[in-house]
Amino acid sequence: MTFVYKKIRIKNNLVSTTLIMSTFLVSNIFANEIHTENNTEAETSQISIKYLDSLWENRQNKEVEKEIVHLIKSAPSTPKDFEIAWRIGRLVYYGGNFITSSNLTSENKVKIFKYGYSAGEIAKKLNPKRVEGFYWYAINLGSYGLEKGIFTALNNAKPGRDALIEAAKIDPKYHWAGPFRILGRYYQEVPGGIISFGDKKIAEEYFNKAIKTSPDYRLNTMYLGVLKQKIGDKNEALELYKKAQALPDVDGKTEELRYAKELAENIKSVQNK
């Protein structure tokens, strides 16, 4: 009887221990979920126009860059607030394209550009009379497609183009003639014919509109040069590249350094052929 009792007691102890451990694990998992949710809610509650503007205005600072990357990677829920939503889209554009020190993987970029175009989509729905939502939606949607793959890029091309056409109607001067410039890129890069709407003549028209609207912004001229180089007009391409080089810096320091590097590479590629 004593032996049987000991066996039962041991068995009961094992069951109790298992139950305690299971309860502990479930509690921890639940606590972690609550902690993650609370962190996301806390980050969302901290997002304000002032905070987002501060990040943008100080984006050249290395510590601020880290904060931008943390924000766009953690992707807190975008509030139903037009002014906040489009600013998130703008930060995603910068973080995904210009913060090279972040070592973002392609998978990271797919996620953050989705976060960016989703924020832009919220903004354009909240205030369809303003340019920002349409513009940052299209910018990030295009970047998302390029990171995701050719089929996604093609599927997203038309909604991106349509958003930019709307942006151009509202404010063609925005972001140094950004709607015209990015429309030119869409028409230049997307295939034409039966596959999609790509058309290099229309692309050239949009680049010329961008140059006319914002002549001092070097990307407008550089992108026309890229188009000319692609269609085989090397002399005009070189002339446009050199003209773009002579223009003043009007964008942020990090962006202008990138443009200068691309221009130097473009000039070298034309001269070597």
KARATA-V376581 format. One record per pair of residues at least 6 apart in sequence whose C-alpha atoms are under 7 Angstrom apart, sorted by the first residue. I is the first residue (numbers start at 1). GAP is how many residues later the second one is. Records with the same first field share a line. If there is no record, write none. Layout:
I: GAP  GAP
This chain:
40: 36
43: 33
44: 32  33
48: 36
49: 34  35
52: 35
55: 9  13
56: 35
58: 6
59: 6
60: 193  194
65: 34
68: 27
69: 26  33
72: 20  40
73: 39
75: 40
78: 7  41
79: 6
80: 42
82: 41  44  45
85: 34  35  37  38
86: 33  34  37  46  47  50
88: 28  31
89: 27  28  30  31  47  48
90: 46
92: 20  21  24
93: 47
96: 13
98: 157
106: 41
109: 38
110: 34  37  38
113: 27  28  30  31
114: 30
116: 21  24
117: 19  20  21  23  24
120: 13  14  16  17
121: 12  16
123: 10
124: 9  10
129: 41
130: 40
131: 36  39  40
134: 29  30  32  33
135: 28  29  32  44
138: 22  25  26
141: 15  19
142: 11  18
145: 7  8  11
146: 7
161: 22  25
164: 15  19
167: 12
168: 11  12
172: 7  8
173: 40
176: 38  41
177: 33  36  37
180: 26  27  29  30
181: 25  26  29  39
183: 23
184: 19  20  22  23
185: 18
187: 10  11  12  13  15  16
188: 10  11  12  15
189: 9
190: 6  7  8
191: 6  7
192: 6  7
204: 20
207: 13  17
210: 10
211: 9  10
216: 31  32
217: 33
218: 26  29
221: 19  23
222: 18  19  22
225: 12  15  16
226: 11
228: 6  8  9
229: 8
234: 36
238: 29  32
241: 22  26
249: 7
